[in-house]
Amino acid sequence: MRALRFVVMLAVTAVALPSVAQAGGPTPTQAAALERLQAVSSTPVVTDFAYGAPRFVGATVPVDGASPVEGAFAYLDAFRDLYGLSSPREQLQVVREAGTGDDHDVFFGQS
């Protein structure tokens, strides 16, 4: 397991996450996930919420995975409550990948 830097940027509307509050900050479930994320992150967790949904999350966390895609899914599986996902591997599809080595980006789409 190695530490990967995850910066997750999402453009999410409240319609996409019906269970989140319309308020600007995280829900209690999201706040608990943020606490778990901070506990495992080797850097301070940086977030930006809008309409109860995370628009930006920056953290450095250890993940398992043979590829950047598998590592990204492992992260999303572990912190699904933060993003309002019940099953990230079923709800998200890889749109594209860019970069190499530790500087690798994985872009997801949701339908």
N, C-alpha and C positions, 0 to 999 in steps of 0.2 A: 504494500500500500504506500502510495506516495502522495504528498500534498500537492494539490492543484489549486490554482487561483480561479475561483468562480466569480464572474461578474455576470449577473443575470439582469438583463434589461427587458422589460415587458411593457408593451402597450396594451393594457387590459382595460376593458370597460366593466362596469358593475354588472352588465348583462352576462358577461362571460363567467363571472364568479357570483352567482346569485346569493350565496351564503354569506358573503361579506357585507359588512355594514356600509352605509353610505357616508359615514364619517371619514375624515382624512387619515386617521391612524389605524394601526392593526387591531384586529379583533382579539379577544382573550386567547383563542386558539392559535392565532398567528403570533401573538406575543410569546406564548410558551415555546413555539417553534423557533422564534428568534433567540430566546434564551438558550435553547439546545444548540443552535448554530454558533452562538458566541462561545459556548463552552468548548466547542471542538475547533474553532477557528484560531489560527496562529496570528491573525491580524484582527484589529477591531472590525466589527461588522458595520457596514455603512448601508443605510436603507433610505428609500424615498417611497412614501405611500401616497396614493391619490385615490379618493373615493373608496377607501377600504381595501385597495389592492396594491401589492408591491409593484412599483414601476422600475425600481433599481435595487439590487442587492449585491454588495461586494463583500467577499469573504475568502479566506484561504483555508481550505479544509482537506483532510485526507480522505481519499475515495479509492475504492477498488474498481478495477475495470481494465480489460485488456486493450481497450482503445479509448480515445477521447469521448466517443459516443457512449460507450458503456460507463465511463466515469461520470459523464453528465447525467445519465439516467440513474446511476447509483446515488448521486447527490439529490436529484429530484425525488427519488423514492424515499430517501431519508427525511427530507424536509417538505414533503407533499402538503402538509397542513399550512405551511407558510404561503403556498401558491394556490390553495384551494383545489388541489388535484386529488382525486380518489385513486387513480391508476395512471401515473404518468406515461408508462410504456404503451398504454392503449389510447390515451387522450392526445398524445403529442407524436408528431412525425418529424423526422429529421428532414429539413428543407435543404440545407447545404452545410458543408464544412469548409473551413479556410485555415491556413497556417500549418505549421509543422512543430513537432516536439512539444515543449511546454507552452508554446505560444500558439495554441490551437483553439479555434472558435467553432462551436457547434450551434447552429441555428435551428430552432424548432418552430413548427407551425401547429396550430390547434384547429380542429374542425368540429 
